[in-house]
């Protein structure tokens, strides 16, 4: 047992080092100044309305090491965020107020969030080890520690990786509770679920999933012993009967000391304690408000059609018998769900294969395709190897508990087509890692010695492919699409370029003095001057720019170089094509031209020699 612990510590140490370095080397991404400013506002004002589309736990943790540094704050844009999402204006004002120091403040906040990622890695190891053995546990941990999606998002102040960590923690305690139901294990499950609800609102899915999964598991357990007894009675007398099955054959036939009514009470306690923790995190802000008194703006809750970015309030419950029912959740938690739903319905911008869709329109298969091209092929090979292993497994309960949340989160995010960001699928990742790691279980390797070689090659391929592009993990794409170099023709925004490479651009310009004073069209939340860049930046902040206002005011002397974020390039060309404009614009010309240099796969540089194509 000592050797697996040593390897686990080494893997987690490497993982922390990778996250810390990535967090230090990358500039703030689109959402991060808003997250950090909102976290400070929660502590400073004791109110949770800023950035209400996500619960406050991660933001508040991120703000803890920043507040002792006494950052400058500007709350001029901080109005009640129920009319519009003010957090992005507040975040940009926060970045401006702190100047170049914003890069260090964001780094501190990112490092404060690393423990969430460590929790996710440890839970992948611990649960997989108990299911399939030490070898499988180390494989699951390795997949977590070197996954480009985990590395890319785990180094940011966002809730996606922490949500994945707390989701798998909740299911781990649920699995333990299924084996031996008790009040203590139910309490641990409740605490992890409550913290999960404080991390990301999509984890509210677990409040319904756990009771349903419990009923299904108990039904499977009653069916399995009958089937096994039939198999035993049908055997010939000469056959050997195994009376003490190994852990890999399942735990489901063990008797449960608690009755079904007691187990139902455990689950009820779990949900109640989790909701209590959620309310404690919000300071019971507006808890118990009747549902008929809310002013909703999404079609789902408001009951009215949403056109464009309409904020017409409504409430589909106000004239029903439910209107007087108190809501057991904090007011801003409910409002946040409504605002997030409005974003999905109206859609900010969904981009795929050079096409932009708005207004809640998207592609239901987006996440399946994104997984195919953004997960290392070595991991996919492990998944293929795991299929026959899972089919032969006798432990149907564990297979069910691991696969069900994976499938549910895939279905959930695929059903919301208004915003297509691969990071929304992250809560499903730990379950995928656990499931594919059964390839290395002790029983499988005894039956199929060649599986060790095949699985080892697949795991090595996965790790090497991820590290090859590190620290640009957020921009990772696998070999199916040729890597991240031309991935902007497929996906953009948080799937590739979220404004993370401004520091690398500054270093590139220092190494190429002739490019000083270049024209920069940057997709990011901070002005280039804060990174020490002396550039012509006509639209550095205008990340919601439309095709009609593409051209900036022409400077008196054209720079010899142009740098452009690939998200801005892809969006500009897609919007122009959508408008039906066949005129070859500057952006179309650059889109079809091989860049003269690249910075971190997200900023492309073109030598324009003082001349630009005619528009």
NULOVO-674837 format. One record per residue (C-alpha): residue in three letters; y, z, x. Coordinates in steps of 0.05 Angstrom, whole numbers, plus 32768, in hexadecimal, padded with zeros to 4 digits. Example, Ala and Ser with C-alpha at 12.3 -4.5 7.8 and 13.67 -1.06 7.14 Angstrom:
BEGIN
ATOM  aa   py   pz   px
ATOM ALA 7FA6 809C 80F6
ATOM SER 7FEB 808F 8111
END
This chain:
BEGIN
ATOM  aa   py   pz   px
ATOM UNK 8000 8000 8000
ATOM UNK 802F 800C 803A
ATOM UNK 8031 7FC3 8050
ATOM UNK 8048 7FA8 800C
ATOM UNK 807F 7FDC 800A
ATOM UNK 8098 7FC7 8050
ATOM UNK 8097 7F7D 803C
ATOM UNK 80BB 7F8E 7FFB
ATOM UNK 80F2 7FB4 8020
ATOM UNK 80FA 7F79 8051
ATOM UNK 80FF 7F46 8019
ATOM UNK 8132 7F6F 7FF3
ATOM UNK 815A 7F7A 8032
ATOM UNK 815C 7F30 8040
ATOM UNK 816F 7F24 7FF8
ATOM UNK 81AA 7F55 7FFD
ATOM UNK 81C2 7F34 803D
ATOM UNK 81C0 7EEF 801D
ATOM UNK 81E6 7F07 7FE0
ATOM UNK 821A 7F2C 8009
ATOM UNK 8226 7EEF 8036
ATOM UNK 822B 7EBF 7FFB
ATOM UNK 825A 7EEE 7FD7
ATOM UNK 8286 7EF2 8015
ATOM UNK 8287 7EA7 8024
ATOM UNK 8297 7E8B 7FE0
ATOM UNK 82DA 7E88 7FBC
ATOM UNK 82E1 7EA6 7F76
ATOM UNK 82C0 7E7C 7F40
ATOM UNK 82DF 7E6A 7EFE
ATOM UNK 82CC 7EAA 7ED8
ATOM UNK 82D0 7EDE 7F10
ATOM UNK 831A 7EF1 7F12
ATOM UNK 8318 7EF8 7EC7
ATOM UNK 82D9 7F24 7ECC
ATOM UNK 82F8 7F50 7F01
ATOM UNK 833C 7F57 7EDE
ATOM UNK 8318 7F68 7E9D
ATOM UNK 82EE 7F9D 7EC0
ATOM UNK 832C 7FBE 7EDC
ATOM UNK 834C 7FBD 7E97
ATOM UNK 830F 7FE0 7E79
ATOM UNK 8317 801A 7EAA
ATOM UNK 8363 801B 7EA8
ATOM UNK 836F 8015 7E5D
ATOM UNK 832D 802B 7E40
ATOM UNK 8328 7FED 7E14
ATOM UNK 82F4 7FB7 7E14
ATOM UNK 8315 7F7C 7DF1
ATOM UNK 8323 7F53 7E30
ATOM UNK 82E9 7F24 7E3E
ATOM UNK 82C5 7F3E 7E00
ATOM UNK 8294 7F03 7DFF
ATOM UNK 826B 7F2C 7E30
ATOM UNK 825E 7F78 7E30
ATOM UNK 8284 7F9F 7E65
ATOM UNK 824F 7FBF 7E93
ATOM UNK 824E 7F8C 7ECB
ATOM UNK 8299 7F84 7ECC
ATOM UNK 82A4 7FCF 7ECF
ATOM UNK 8272 7FD6 7F08
ATOM UNK 8294 7F9C 7F2D
ATOM UNK 82D8 7FBD 7F25
ATOM UNK 82C2 8001 7F43
ATOM UNK 82CB 7FF1 7F8D
ATOM UNK 8309 7FC7 7F7F
ATOM UNK 8333 7FFC 7F5C
ATOM UNK 8337 802A 7F9A
ATOM UNK 8355 7FEE 7FBF
ATOM UNK 838F 7FF2 7F8D
ATOM UNK 8393 7FA8 7F79
ATOM UNK 83D2 7F8C 7F5A
ATOM UNK 83CD 7F80 7F0F
ATOM UNK 83F5 7F56 7EDF
ATOM UNK 83E6 7F63 7E96
ATOM UNK 841B 7F35 7E79
ATOM UNK 83E5 7F08 7E5D
ATOM UNK 83BC 7F43 7E43
ATOM UNK 83C4 7F3F 7DF8
ATOM UNK 8390 7F53 7DC4
ATOM UNK 835A 7F21 7DD5
ATOM UNK 8345 7F17 7D8D
ATOM UNK 8372 7EDB 7D82
ATOM UNK 835D 7EB6 7DC1
ATOM UNK 8338 7EC0 7E02
ATOM UNK 8370 7EDC 7E2D
ATOM UNK 8343 7EF1 7E67
ATOM UNK 834B 7EB1 7E8F
ATOM UNK 8397 7EB5 7E8F
ATOM UNK 8392 7EFE 7EA2
ATOM UNK 8361 7EED 7EDA
ATOM UNK 838E 7EB7 7EF7
ATOM UNK 83CA 7EE6 7EF4
ATOM UNK 839F 7F1B 7F17
ATOM UNK 838D 7EEA 7F4F
ATOM UNK 83D6 7ED5 7F58
ATOM UNK 83ED 7F1E 7F5A
ATOM UNK 83BE 7F2F 7F93
ATOM UNK 83C8 7EEF 7FBB
ATOM UNK 8396 7EE0 7FF3
ATOM UNK 837A 7F26 7FE9
ATOM UNK 8357 7F0E 7FAA
ATOM UNK 831E 7EF2 7FD5
ATOM UNK 830E 7F36 7FF3
ATOM UNK 8314 7F5A 7FB0
ATOM UNK 82E4 7F29 7F90
ATOM UNK 82B4 7F33 7FCB
ATOM UNK 82B4 7F7F 7FC1
ATOM UNK 82A7 7F75 7F77
ATOM UNK 826D 7F46 7F85
ATOM UNK 824D 7F76 7FB5
ATOM UNK 8251 7FAE 7F81
ATOM UNK 8225 7F84 7F53
ATOM UNK 81EC 7F79 7F86
ATOM UNK 81C5 7FB7 7F6D
ATOM UNK 81B8 7F92 7F2C
ATOM UNK 8196 7F5B 7F52
ATOM UNK 816D 7F8C 7F7B
ATOM UNK 8155 7FAC 7F3A
ATOM UNK 813D 7F68 7F21
ATOM UNK 8118 7F5A 7F61
ATOM UNK 80F7 7F9E 7F62
ATOM UNK 80E1 7F98 7F1A
ATOM UNK 80C2 7F53 7F27
ATOM UNK 809A 7F71 7F61
ATOM UNK 8085 7FB1 7F3D
ATOM UNK 806F 7F91 7EFC
ATOM UNK 804B 7F57 7F1D
ATOM UNK 8028 7F87 7F4E
ATOM UNK 800E 7FB0 7F14
ATOM UNK 7FF7 7F72 7EEF
ATOM UNK 7FD8 7F48 7F26
ATOM UNK 7FD9 7F6F 7F67
ATOM UNK 8004 7F78 7FA5
ATOM UNK 8001 7F30 7FBB
ATOM UNK 801B 7F16 7F79
ATOM UNK 8051 7F4B 7F79
ATOM UNK 806C 7F34 7FBC
ATOM UNK 806B 7EEC 7FA4
ATOM UNK 8093 7EFD 7F66
ATOM UNK 80C5 7F23 7F90
ATOM UNK 80CA 7EE8 7FC1
ATOM UNK 80D8 7EB8 7F88
ATOM UNK 810F 7EE6 7F6F
ATOM UNK 812E 7EF3 7FB3
ATOM UNK 8131 7EA9 7FC7
ATOM UNK 813D 7E87 7F84
ATOM UNK 817C 7E5D 7F8D
ATOM UNK 8191 7E6D 7F46
ATOM UNK 818A 7EB8 7F52
ATOM UNK 81AE 7EB3 7F95
ATOM UNK 81E6 7E88 7F7A
ATOM UNK 81F5 7EB2 7F3C
ATOM UNK 81E0 7EF5 7F58
ATOM UNK 8219 7EF2 7F8A
ATOM UNK 824D 7EEC 7F52
ATOM UNK 8270 7F1C 7F22
ATOM UNK 824C 7F00 7EE6
ATOM UNK 821B 7F20 7EB6
ATOM UNK 81E2 7EEE 7EB9
ATOM UNK 81B8 7F0A 7EF3
ATOM UNK 81C4 7F53 7EDE
ATOM UNK 81AD 7F40 7E98
ATOM UNK 816E 7F21 7EB5
ATOM UNK 8161 7F61 7EDD
ATOM UNK 816A 7F90 7EA1
ATOM UNK 8143 7F62 7E74
ATOM UNK 8105 7F63 7EA0
ATOM UNK 810E 7FAF 7EAA
ATOM UNK 810D 7FB9 7E5E
ATOM UNK 80CE 7F8F 7E56
ATOM UNK 80AC 7FB3 7E90
ATOM UNK 80B6 7FF6 7E6E
ATOM UNK 80A0 7FD7 7E2D
ATOM UNK 8060 7FBF 7E4D
ATOM UNK 8053 8006 7E68
ATOM UNK 8061 8022 7E23
ATOM UNK 802F 7FF1 7E04
ATOM UNK 7FF9 800D 7E32
ATOM UNK 8008 8057 7E25
ATOM UNK 803B 8061 7DED
ATOM UNK 8064 80A0 7DF8
ATOM UNK 80A9 80BA 7DEA
ATOM UNK 80BA 80BB 7E35
ATOM UNK 80A8 8072 7E40
ATOM UNK 80CD 805F 7E00
ATOM UNK 810B 8082 7E1B
ATOM UNK 8108 805C 7E5D
ATOM UNK 8102 801B 7E35
ATOM UNK 813E 8030 7E0B
ATOM UNK 816A 803F 7E47
ATOM UNK 815C 7FFC 7E68
ATOM UNK 8167 7FD8 7E25
ATOM UNK 81A9 7FFC 7E1A
ATOM UNK 81C2 7FE9 7E5F
ATOM UNK 81AB 7FA2 7E51
ATOM UNK 81D3 7FA0 7E11
ATOM UNK 8210 7FB7 7E3A
ATOM UNK 8204 7F7D 7E6A
ATOM UNK 81FD 7F3F 7E40
ATOM UNK 81FF 7F36 7DF5
ATOM UNK 81C4 7F05 7DF4
ATOM UNK 8196 7F3F 7E05
ATOM UNK 819F 7F57 7DBD
ATOM UNK 8164 7F28 7DB3
ATOM UNK 8138 7F5F 7DCF
ATOM UNK 8148 7F8E 7D95
ATOM UNK 8121 7F60 7D68
ATOM UNK 80F0 7F44 7D9B
ATOM UNK 80D1 7F87 7DB0
ATOM UNK 80BA 7F9D 7D6B
ATOM UNK 809E 7F58 7D5B
ATOM UNK 807B 7F54 7D9E
ATOM UNK 805E 7F9A 7D92
ATOM UNK 803F 7F84 7D50
ATOM UNK 8023 7F45 7D6F
ATOM UNK 8005 7F6A 7DAB
ATOM UNK 7FE3 7F9E 7D7F
ATOM UNK 7FC6 7F65 7D54
ATOM UNK 7FAC 7F43 7D93
ATOM UNK 7F8E 7F84 7DAC
ATOM UNK 7F67 7F8E 7D6C
ATOM UNK 7F4D 7F47 7D6F
ATOM UNK 7F39 7F48 7DB9
ATOM UNK 7F08 7F82 7DB7
ATOM UNK 7EE3 7F61 7D7C
ATOM UNK 7EE0 7F20 7DA2
ATOM UNK 7EC8 7F43 7DE2
ATOM UNK 7E92 7F68 7DBC
ATOM UNK 7E79 7F26 7D9F
ATOM UNK 7E77 7F08 7DE5
ATOM UNK 7E4F 7F43 7DFF
ATOM UNK 7E1C 7F41 7DC7
ATOM UNK 7E12 7EF7 7DD1
ATOM UNK 7E01 7EFF 7E1B
ATOM UNK 7DB9 7EFA 7E34
ATOM UNK 7D9A 7F3C 7E4C
ATOM UNK 7D99 7F22 7E93
ATOM UNK 7DE4 7F19 7E95
ATOM UNK 7E0E 7F4E 7EB8
ATOM UNK 7E3F 7F73 7E8B
ATOM UNK 7E7D 7F8D 7EAD
ATOM UNK 7E8D 7FD0 7E8E
ATOM UNK 7ECB 7FDF 7EB7
ATOM UNK 7EF9 7FA3 7EB5
ATOM UNK 7F2E 7F9D 7EEA
ATOM UNK 7F77 7FA1 7EDB
ATOM UNK 7F7C 7F55 7EDB
ATOM UNK 7F4B 7F53 7EA0
ATOM UNK 7F7C 7F7B 7E76
ATOM UNK 7F8F 7FBF 7E5E
ATOM UNK 7F91 7FAE 7E15
ATOM UNK 7F4E 7FCF 7E01
ATOM UNK 7F65 8014 7E15
ATOM UNK 7F6E 8044 7DDA
ATOM UNK 7FB6 8055 7DC7
ATOM UNK 7FC1 80A0 7DBC
ATOM UNK 7FFD 8093 7D8E
ATOM UNK 7FF3 8078 7D48
ATOM UNK 8015 8039 7D2F
ATOM UNK 8048 8064 7D0A
ATOM UNK 8057 808B 7D49
ATOM UNK 805F 804B 7D70
ATOM UNK 808E 8030 7D3B
ATOM UNK 80B7 8070 7D42
ATOM UNK 80B9 8066 7D8D
ATOM UNK 80D5 8020 7D84
ATOM UNK 8108 8039 7D51
ATOM UNK 811E 806D 7D83
ATOM UNK 8123 8038 7DB9
ATOM UNK 8152 800D 7D90
ATOM UNK 817C 8049 7D79
ATOM UNK 8185 8064 7DC0
ATOM UNK 8195 801F 7DDA
ATOM UNK 81CB 8015 7DA5
ATOM UNK 81E5 805B 7DB6
ATOM UNK 81EB 8048 7E00
ATOM UNK 820E 8008 7DEB
ATOM UNK 8241 8030 7DC3
ATOM UNK 824A 8062 7DFB
ATOM UNK 825A 8028 7E2A
ATOM UNK 8291 8011 7DFB
ATOM UNK 82A9 8058 7DED
ATOM UNK 8295 804F 7DA3
ATOM UNK 82CF 801E 7D9D
ATOM UNK 82D0 800A 7D53
ATOM UNK 8288 801E 7D47
ATOM UNK 8277 8022 7CFD
ATOM UNK 82AC 7FF1 7CE5
ATOM UNK 8296 7FCF 7CA4
ATOM UNK 827E 7F89 7CB0
ATOM UNK 82AB 7F6E 7C79
ATOM UNK 82EA 7F83 7CA0
ATOM UNK 82DE 7F57 7CDD
ATOM UNK 8306 7F17 7CE6
ATOM UNK 82D2 7EE7 7D02
ATOM UNK 82E2 7EA3 7D1E
ATOM UNK 829E 7E83 7D28
ATOM UNK 827E 7E5B 7CF0
ATOM UNK 823F 7E86 7CF4
ATOM UNK 8263 7EC7 7CE4
ATOM UNK 82A5 7EAF 7CC7
ATOM UNK 8286 7E7F 7C96
ATOM UNK 82B9 7E47 7CA1
ATOM UNK 82B4 7E06 7CC8
ATOM UNK 82D1 7E08 7D0E
ATOM UNK 82FA 7DCC 7D22
ATOM UNK 830C 7DC3 7D6B
ATOM UNK 8322 7E07 7D84
ATOM UNK 8337 7E20 7D40
ATOM UNK 8340 7E6B 7D3A
ATOM UNK 8343 7E70 7CEE
ATOM UNK 8328 7EB5 7CDC
ATOM UNK 82F3 7EC0 7CA8
ATOM UNK 82B9 7EED 7C94
ATOM UNK 827C 7ED4 7C6F
ATOM UNK 826A 7F1C 7C5D
ATOM UNK 82AC 7F33 7C3E
ATOM UNK 8299 7F22 7BF6
ATOM UNK 8250 7F36 7BFB
ATOM UNK 822C 7F78 7BF1
ATOM UNK 8229 7F7F 7C3D
ATOM UNK 8275 7F84 7C44
ATOM UNK 8276 7FD0 7C43
ATOM UNK 823C 7FD8 7C73
ATOM UNK 8252 7FF9 7CB5
ATOM UNK 8240 7FD4 7CF4
ATOM UNK 821C 8002 7D26
ATOM UNK 8238 7FDA 7D61
ATOM UNK 827C 7FE1 7D83
ATOM UNK 82B2 7FB5 7D65
ATOM UNK 82BF 7F8D 7DA4
ATOM UNK 8275 7F81 7DAE
ATOM UNK 8272 7F60 7D69
ATOM UNK 82B2 7F39 7D76
ATOM UNK 8296 7F22 7DB8
ATOM UNK 8257 7F06 7D97
ATOM UNK 8284 7EE2 7D66
ATOM UNK 82B0 7EC5 7D9D
ATOM UNK 8273 7EAF 7DC5
ATOM UNK 8256 7E8E 7D87
ATOM UNK 8299 7E6A 7D7D
ATOM UNK 8295 7E4F 7DC3
ATOM UNK 824F 7E34 7DB5
ATOM UNK 8265 7E15 7D73
ATOM UNK 82A4 7DF4 7D8C
ATOM UNK 828B 7DE8 7DD2
ATOM UNK 82BA 7DE8 7E0D
ATOM UNK 8298 7DB1 7E33
ATOM UNK 8250 7D9C 7E3E
ATOM UNK 8243 7D6A 7E76
ATOM UNK 8202 7D45 7E86
ATOM UNK 81F4 7D02 7EA7
ATOM UNK 823D 7CEE 7EA8
ATOM UNK 8248 7CFD 7E5E
ATOM UNK 8273 7D34 7E40
ATOM UNK 8267 7D51 7DFB
ATOM UNK 8294 7D82 7DD6
ATOM UNK 8298 7DA5 7D93
ATOM UNK 8255 7DC9 7D97
ATOM UNK 822F 7D8A 7DA7
ATOM UNK 81FE 7D89 7DE0
ATOM UNK 81B7 7D7E 7DF4
ATOM UNK 817E 7DAB 7DDB
ATOM UNK 8154 7D97 7E18
ATOM UNK 818B 7DA6 7E4A
ATOM UNK 816C 7DE7 7E64
ATOM UNK 8127 7DC8 7E6B
ATOM UNK 8144 7D8F 7E94
ATOM UNK 8171 7DBF 7EBC
ATOM UNK 8134 7DE9 7ECD
ATOM UNK 810F 7DAB 7EE4
ATOM UNK 8146 7D98 7F16
ATOM UNK 8164 7DDC 7F2A
ATOM UNK 8123 7E04 7F36
ATOM UNK 8102 7DF5 7F79
ATOM UNK 80C6 7DC7 7F73
ATOM UNK 809B 7DF9 7F98
ATOM UNK 80A6 7E2A 7F5F
ATOM UNK 8092 7DF4 7F2D
ATOM UNK 8053 7DE8 7F55
ATOM UNK 8043 7E32 7F50
ATOM UNK 804C 7E2D 7F05
ATOM UNK 801A 7DF3 7F01
ATOM UNK 7FE8 7E1C 7F29
ATOM UNK 7FF3 7E57 7EFB
ATOM UNK 7FE0 7E32 7EBB
ATOM UNK 7F94 7E32 7EC5
ATOM UNK 7F97 7E79 7EE0
ATOM UNK 7FBB 7E91 7EA1
ATOM UNK 7F8A 7E6C 7E73
ATOM UNK 7F50 7E90 7E94
ATOM UNK 7F71 7ED4 7E91
ATOM UNK 7F51 7F08 7E63
ATOM UNK 7F91 7F31 7E61
ATOM UNK 7FB1 7F0E 7E26
ATOM UNK 7FE0 7F48 7E19
ATOM UNK 8002 7F45 7E5D
ATOM UNK 8006 7EF9 7E59
ATOM UNK 8027 7F00 7E15
ATOM UNK 8059 7F36 7E2B
ATOM UNK 806F 7F0C 7E67
ATOM UNK 8071 7EC8 7E46
ATOM UNK 8091 7EDB 7E03
ATOM UNK 80D7 7EEF 7E1E
ATOM UNK 80D6 7EB2 7E4C
ATOM UNK 80CA 7E83 7E11
ATOM UNK 80FA 7EA8 7DE3
ATOM UNK 8134 7EA2 7E14
ATOM UNK 8126 7E59 7E20
ATOM UNK 8127 7E4D 7DD5
ATOM UNK 8166 7E78 7DCC
ATOM UNK 8191 7E54 7E00
ATOM UNK 8177 7E0F 7DEC
ATOM UNK 818C 7E1C 7DA4
ATOM UNK 81D5 7E27 7DBA
ATOM UNK 81EA 7DE1 7DCD
ATOM UNK 8236 7DEC 7DD1
ATOM UNK 8235 7E05 7E19
ATOM UNK 8201 7DEE 7E4B
ATOM UNK 8201 7E1D 7E87
ATOM UNK 81BE 7E27 7EAB
ATOM UNK 81D1 7E6F 7EBC
ATOM UNK 81C7 7E81 7E73
ATOM UNK 817C 7E78 7E7E
ATOM UNK 817A 7EAE 7EB5
ATOM UNK 815C 7EE5 7E89
ATOM UNK 811C 7EBA 7E86
ATOM UNK 8116 7EB4 7ED2
ATOM UNK 80F3 7EF6 7EE4
ATOM UNK 80BD 7EEA 7EB0
ATOM UNK 80B0 7EA5 7ECD
ATOM UNK 80AB 7EC2 7F13
ATOM UNK 807A 7EF7 7EFB
ATOM UNK 804F 7EC5 7ED5
ATOM UNK 8049 7E92 7F0E
ATOM UNK 8038 7EC9 7F40
ATOM UNK 7FF4 7ED5 7F20
ATOM UNK 7FDD 7E9B 7F4B
ATOM UNK 7FD8 7ECE 7F84
ATOM UNK 7FB3 7F04 7F5D
ATOM UNK 7F77 7F23 7F81
ATOM UNK 7F45 7F08 7F4E
ATOM UNK 7F60 7EC1 7F52
ATOM UNK 7F5E 7EBF 7F9E
ATOM UNK 7F16 7EDA 7F9D
ATOM UNK 7F00 7EA3 7F6D
ATOM UNK 7F29 7E6B 7F8D
ATOM UNK 7F37 7E76 7FD7
ATOM UNK 7F5C 7E33 7FDB
ATOM UNK 7F90 7E4E 7FAA
ATOM UNK 7FAE 7E78 7FE2
ATOM UNK 7FBD 7E3A 800B
ATOM UNK 7FD8 7E12 7FD0
ATOM UNK 8001 7E4C 7FB6
ATOM UNK 801A 7E5D 7FFC
ATOM UNK 8032 7E16 8008
ATOM UNK 8055 7E15 7FC4
ATOM UNK 8077 7E58 7FD2
ATOM UNK 808D 7E42 8017
ATOM UNK 80A9 7E01 7FFB
ATOM UNK 80D1 7E28 7FC8
ATOM UNK 80EF 7E59 7FFB
ATOM UNK 80FF 7E24 802F
ATOM UNK 811F 7DF6 7FFB
ATOM UNK 814C 7E2F 7FE4
ATOM UNK 8161 7E46 8029
ATOM UNK 816E 7DFE 803F
ATOM UNK 81AB 7DFC 8012
ATOM UNK 81C0 7E46 8019
ATOM UNK 81F6 7E5F 8011
ATOM UNK 8206 7E27 7FE0
ATOM UNK 81D0 7E40 7FB1
ATOM UNK 81FB 7E39 7F73
ATOM UNK 81FC 7DED 7F7F
ATOM UNK 81B1 7DE8 7F8B
ATOM UNK 818A 7DAD 7F6E
ATOM UNK 8143 7D9C 7F83
ATOM UNK 8126 7D5D 7FA1
ATOM UNK 811A 7D3B 7F5D
ATOM UNK 8164 7D29 7F5B
ATOM UNK 8170 7D25 7FA6
ATOM UNK 818E 7D6A 7FAE
ATOM UNK 81D5 7D7F 7F9E
ATOM UNK 81FB 7D46 7FC1
ATOM UNK 8200 7D1A 7F84
ATOM UNK 81EF 7D4D 7F50
ATOM UNK 8235 7D48 7F31
ATOM UNK 821C 7D08 7F10
ATOM UNK 81EA 7D33 7EEA
ATOM UNK 820A 7D78 7EDF
ATOM UNK 824B 7D9B 7EF0
ATOM UNK 8272 7DDB 7EE4
ATOM UNK 824A 7E1C 7EEC
ATOM UNK 820B 7DF3 7EF7
ATOM UNK 8227 7DD7 7F38
ATOM UNK 8271 7DE1 7F47
ATOM UNK 8294 7E20 7F2E
ATOM UNK 82CC 7E1F 7F61
ATOM UNK 82A5 7E45 7F96
ATOM UNK 82B4 7E1D 7FD5
ATOM UNK 82FF 7E25 7FE1
ATOM UNK 82F3 7E4E 8020
ATOM UNK 82C6 7E18 803C
ATOM UNK 82FC 7DE4 802E
ATOM UNK 832F 7E0E 8055
ATOM UNK 82FF 7E10 8091
ATOM UNK 82F2 7DC5 808C
ATOM UNK 833D 7DB7 808E
ATOM UNK 8345 7DE4 80CB
ATOM UNK 830F 7DBB 80EE
ATOM UNK 8331 7D79 80D8
ATOM UNK 837C 7D82 80E4
ATOM UNK 838A 7D3B 80D0
ATOM UNK 8377 7D4D 8088
ATOM UNK 83AD 7D83 8083
ATOM UNK 83D9 7D78 8046
ATOM UNK 83A2 7D54 8020
ATOM UNK 83A4 7D4B 7FD6
ATOM UNK 8376 7D7D 7FB3
ATOM UNK 835C 7D7B 7F6D
ATOM UNK 8338 7DBD 7F68
ATOM UNK 830E 7DDA 7F31
ATOM UNK 8317 7E25 7F38
ATOM UNK 833C 7E63 7F21
ATOM UNK 8369 7E70 7F5D
ATOM UNK 83A1 7E46 7F7B
ATOM UNK 838E 7E24 7FBD
ATOM UNK 83C9 7E46 7FDF
ATOM UNK 83A5 7E89 7FD9
ATOM UNK 836F 7E6E 8008
ATOM UNK 83A5 7E5A 803A
ATOM UNK 83A2 7E10 8027
ATOM UNK 83E1 7DE7 802F
ATOM UNK 83CE 7DAE 8001
ATOM UNK 83E9 7D83 7FCA
ATOM UNK 83C7 7DA1 7F8D
ATOM UNK 83E3 7D82 7F4E
ATOM UNK 83AD 7D9E 7F1F
ATOM UNK 8389 7DD5 7F44
ATOM UNK 8388 7E03 7F08
ATOM UNK 8383 7DD1 7ED0
ATOM UNK 8338 7DD6 7EC5
ATOM UNK 833F 7DC4 7E7B
ATOM UNK 8365 7D84 7E8C
ATOM UNK 8359 7D48 7E5F
ATOM UNK 8351 7CFF 7E71
ATOM UNK 8396 7CEF 7E58
ATOM UNK 83BA 7D1A 7E8C
ATOM UNK 8390 7D08 7EC8
ATOM UNK 83C8 7CED 7EF4
ATOM UNK 83F5 7D1E 7F17
ATOM UNK 843C 7D10 7F2B
ATOM UNK 8439 7CE2 7F67
ATOM UNK 8452 7D02 7FA7
ATOM UNK 8483 7CDC 7FD2
ATOM UNK 844F 7CD2 8008
ATOM UNK 8406 7CCC 7FF8
ATOM UNK 83D9 7CFB 8021
ATOM UNK 83A4 7CD9 804C
ATOM UNK 836C 7D03 802E
ATOM UNK 8359 7D18 7FE9
ATOM UNK 832A 7D52 7FD8
ATOM UNK 830F 7D59 7F92
ATOM UNK 82DF 7D8A 7F71
ATOM UNK 82A2 7D65 7F57
ATOM UNK 82A9 7D87 7F13
ATOM UNK 82EF 7D6C 7F0B
ATOM UNK 82D8 7D27 7F23
ATOM UNK 829D 7D25 7EF4
ATOM UNK 82C4 7D3F 7EB8
ATOM UNK 82FF 7D0F 7EC3
ATOM UNK 82D2 7CD2 7EC6
ATOM UNK 82A8 7CE8 7E8B
ATOM UNK 82E6 7CF5 7E60
ATOM UNK 8302 7CB1 7E72
ATOM UNK 82C1 7C8E 7E5F
ATOM UNK 82BE 7CB6 7E1F
ATOM UNK 8304 7C9F 7E0C
ATOM UNK 82ED 7C57 7E12
ATOM UNK 831D 7C48 7E4A
ATOM UNK 82FE 7C10 7E75
ATOM UNK 8338 7C12 7EA7
ATOM UNK 831F 7C23 7EED
ATOM UNK 8345 7C63 7EFF
ATOM UNK 834B 7C87 7F40
ATOM UNK 8316 7CB9 7F2A
ATOM UNK 82E5 7C82 7F17
ATOM UNK 82F0 7C62 7F5A
ATOM UNK 82E2 7CA3 7F7F
ATOM UNK 82A7 7CB3 7F52
ATOM UNK 8285 7C73 7F67
ATOM UNK 8298 7C79 7FB1
ATOM UNK 8272 7C9F 7FE6
ATOM UNK 829E 7CD8 7FFE
ATOM UNK 82B3 7CDC 8047
ATOM UNK 82A1 7D26 804A
ATOM UNK 8286 7D5D 801E
ATOM UNK 8295 7DA7 801C
ATOM UNK 825D 7DD2 8001
ATOM UNK 8244 7D9C 7FD0
ATOM UNK 827E 7DAB 7FA0
ATOM UNK 82BC 7D8D 7FC1
ATOM UNK 82BC 7D44 7FD7
ATOM UNK 82EE 7D29 8008
ATOM UNK 8307 7CE1 800C
ATOM UNK 8332 7CC1 8040
ATOM UNK 8365 7C99 8019
ATOM UNK 8390 7C85 8054
ATOM UNK 83D2 7C8D 8030
ATOM UNK 83BB 7C5B 7FFA
ATOM UNK 8398 7C65 7FB8
ATOM UNK 8379 7C32 7F8A
ATOM UNK 83A7 7C19 7F54
ATOM UNK 839F 7C3C 7F12
END
